[in-house]
Amino acid sequence: MLKCFRNCVNAIFQPTTIANHEKVLLLLFLLSLTAPAFADQLAWLTKAQADKTQQWLNKNSLKKVVLWCACCDSDAKTKGTVQKYEIRQVDGYPEYYELVLTIRNEAGGIEVMPVDLAYVHIKKGKKARCLGKVIGLECDPCTKPFPW
């Protein structure tokens, strides 16, 4: 994707009849296409990823989580206690699956939400670690393990 982006940028700034303001608009559009690159890494899982996640959940207990997208501007860490979880097919996309957590947040409220495994952090030792990484899935949580 980066190579394609670089080629597009080079093409935009070659001497052509495209006006400068059109070049800027086109560049902004191309940049907007790269913004979601980190947004939903493991929100929708393939069958193989869903199976691997289910196997991990069957062997390990998922009790406390920190939900935090370190890649996202002004996203606060949300701590919660897992009440229930399920892996289900994504509505309208039967080839994809998602992990849905029911958590009790720190204020005592119950929240039910599909989550992105890249931004779910679990306690491993004294650190919070990315669940996607712990399971062995490729992702970038945009943070190193942090103190629990």
N, C-alpha and C positions, 0 to 999 in steps of 0.2 A: 504494500500500500504506500509506503514511504517513497519508493522508486516512482510509482505512478504520480504521486503528489509532486515530487521534484520535477518530473517531466512536464506536468501541467503548468507549474510555476514558470519554468524556463520558456515554455511555449507562450505564456501570457506576456512575458516581457521581451519577446523578440520584436523587432521593428515590424509593425503591421499597421493596418488602418484602424485598429481598435483604439478608441479614445482612452485617455488615461483614466477617466472616471469609470469607464466600463471595465478596464483592467482591474481596478481596485475592487469593484463589485464582484467580479469573477473570482478574484483571490479570496475575498471574504466568504463567498459561497463555498469554495473549496476548503477553507479552514473550518467552516461549520460542519463539514462532513467528517472531519477528523475528531471533533469534540466527543462524539459518543464512543470513540474507540475504547476508552476506559470505563465508560458508564455501565454497561451491562456485560460483564465478562462471563460470569457463571450464573446469571439469572435464569437463563434457559439452558437446560442440559440435554445432551444427546442421550440416547438409551444407554450407551456404555458408561457415560458419566453418571447418570442416574443410578445405574446398577452398582457402580463403585461407591457412590455416596450411601446407598442403602446398606451395602455390606459394612461400611464403616459405622453407620448408625446402629446396626444390629450388634456390633461388637463393643461399642463404646457408649457411654452415657452422655447425653447432651442436656446438661442441666442449666448452666448459666452461660450467657452470651453477651458480647458487646457488639452492637450493630454500629458500624462506622465506615463510611466511605471516605478514606483519607485523600482520595483523588478529587473529591467534590468540594467546592468552595463552601465554607461555613456550614458543614454538616457536623452536628454535635454527636458525640458518642452517646448511645442509648444502651443502658445496661438492662438486662432482663433475665427472668427465670423462665426456662422453657416449660410450658405446661403440656404441650403436645406438638408433634411434628408429623408431616406426611409428605411424600413425594407423589405428585400427581401430574397428569398430562396437562399441557398448556391448552386452554380453550381455543379451539380453531386451528391448532397446530399439533396434530397428534404425534408428530415425530419428535416433539420436544417435551421436556418435563421440568418441573420446578419444585423446590423445597419450600413448603409453607410452614411457618412457625406460628404457634400460638404462645405468646409470652406474657408474663405479668411484669409490667414495667416498674420502675422504682417508686412511682406515685401510687402503685397498687392497681392500676388499670390493666385491662386485658386487651392485647392487640393481636390480630391475626393478619399475617402478611407473607406474601411470597418474598423470598430473600435472594440476594446474590451471594453465593458462597465466597466470593473474593472479599466481601465486606462484612462477613460474620467472623467474629474472633472468639476463640474459646481459650479456657485456661489450660495451659500445659506447663507444669512446674510453677514458677512464679511469674510467668509471662503470658500475655494474651497473644495468641497466634492465629493467623488466618486459617479458617476451616478448610477452604479450598486447597491451600498448600498442605495442611496436615493430612488431608485425604489423598493427596498426590496428584491433584489436578493443576494444570498450567494456568496461572493467573498472576496479576500484579496488584497486590493490595495497597500499593503506594505508601506503605509504611513497613518499618521493621517491627519485629515483635516488641511489644511495649509492656511495662509493668502492669500486672493485674491489679 
